[in-house]
Amino acid sequence: MSRSGCHQTERGELRIYESSDEVATELADYIAELSEVSVKERGFFAIALSGGSLISLMGKLCEAPYNKTVDWSKWYIFWADERVVSKNHADSNYKLAKDCLLSKVPLIPSHVYSINDSLSAEEAAGEYEFVLRQLVKVRTVGVSEISDCPKFDLILLGMGSDGHVASLFPNHMVLEEKDEWVTFITDSPEPPPERLTFTLPVINSASNVAIVVTGSSKAETLHLAIDDVGRDCSKLPARMVNPGNGNLVWFLDKLAASKLEAFKCTEK
Ligand SMILES: O=C(O)[C@H](O)[C@@H](O)[C@H](O)[C@H](O)COP(=O)(O)O
């Protein structure tokens, strides 16, 4: 029996693939499908991106058939986290997404909501939240039924080997933030130190959250984020992603999934 495949667990749906190439293809299918459903149902597709390897995997969306079949004019693009650097800096998540995807598909430029890079971290977080509040009022971004938070059609996250998602790092006090939608940190354990990030209430109010993880260096942390390991991992950021009224899907390659119960038990 192939150890790849889908597994429904209490921590969401696990989709495990042979290679990161396969992850990229399936991820593109999944995003294109959600875009079609959201545009049909709401007239918009509000998607939030992160940084890291997930963005190059999304590059498949520039290729056929997606470049022609996706209704790019209905996409509204946001960032679940951003580094406080200028937009043309190598560390900018906006630049990464622009180079890998956004500049290669026919998006409407005014639908791309990048973070203001001329402000301090605190000011930029406040401004981004203000912008989101306006878009929620007019329902370009949906509104959650369970909180006063925005309800993104899709939030895409990667996971660091320490278990961070977006710029929510283990043991950081922003994990406790309940009121703000967008917050900032100035002491990121990974450079650059200043970052903006969606808070957990916003991530957990989305209709769909996908966490994309590849490579063996993430296997042990992924095991802690997904399996019951007999010790308290409830404060691991990746384990705190739990969209109450939405769907959580993990896109994994075999290397990242190698220590998961769901993966190992198909061997027996
Ligand atoms: O801006 C960031 O740093 C990211 O949003 C961050 O959360 C990233 O997604 C993970 O660190 C995984 O990155 P990799 O997949 O490249 O390891």
Ligand as a Chemical Component Dictionary entry (heavy atoms), coordinates in Angstrom:
data_LIG
# 
_chem_comp.id                   LIG 
_chem_comp.type                 NON-POLYMER 
_chem_comp.pdbx_formal_charge   0 
_chem_comp.three_letter_code    LIG 
# 
loop_
_chem_comp_atom.comp_id 
_chem_comp_atom.atom_id 
_chem_comp_atom.alt_atom_id 
_chem_comp_atom.type_symbol 
_chem_comp_atom.charge 
_chem_comp_atom.model_Cartn_x 
_chem_comp_atom.model_Cartn_y 
_chem_comp_atom.model_Cartn_z 
_chem_comp_atom.pdbx_ordinal 
LIG O1  O1  O 0 7.968  35.098 6.620 1  
LIG C1  C1  C 0 8.208  33.994 7.064 2  
LIG O2  O2  O 0 9.289  33.710 7.581 3  
LIG C2  C2  C 0 7.190  32.926 6.882 4  
LIG O3  O3  O 0 5.934  33.300 6.627 5  
LIG C3  C3  C 0 7.330  31.721 7.771 6  
LIG O4  O4  O 0 6.257  31.417 8.597 7  
LIG C4  C4  C 0 7.616  30.555 6.826 8  
LIG O5  O5  O 0 6.458  30.180 6.133 9  
LIG C5  C5  C 0 8.199  29.393 7.580 10 
LIG O6  O6  O 0 9.403  29.820 8.176 11 
LIG C6  C6  C 0 8.497  28.202 6.703 12 
LIG O7  O7  O 0 9.441  28.558 5.751 13 
LIG P1  P1  P 0 10.165 27.446 4.873 14 
LIG O8  O8  O 0 9.082  26.640 4.244 15 
LIG O9  O9  O 0 10.982 28.197 3.890 16 
LIG O10 O10 O 0 10.970 26.643 5.844 17 
# 
loop_
_chem_comp_bond.comp_id 
_chem_comp_bond.atom_id_1 
_chem_comp_bond.atom_id_2 
_chem_comp_bond.value_order 
_chem_comp_bond.pdbx_ordinal 
LIG O1 C1  DOUB 1  
LIG C1 O2  SING 2  
LIG C1 C2  SING 3  
LIG C2 O3  SING 4  
LIG C2 C3  SING 5  
LIG C3 O4  SING 6  
LIG C3 C4  SING 7  
LIG C4 O5  SING 8  
LIG C4 C5  SING 9  
LIG C5 O6  SING 10 
LIG C5 C6  SING 11 
LIG C6 O7  SING 12 
LIG O7 P1  SING 13 
LIG P1 O8  DOUB 14 
LIG P1 O9  SING 15 
LIG P1 O10 SING 16 
# 
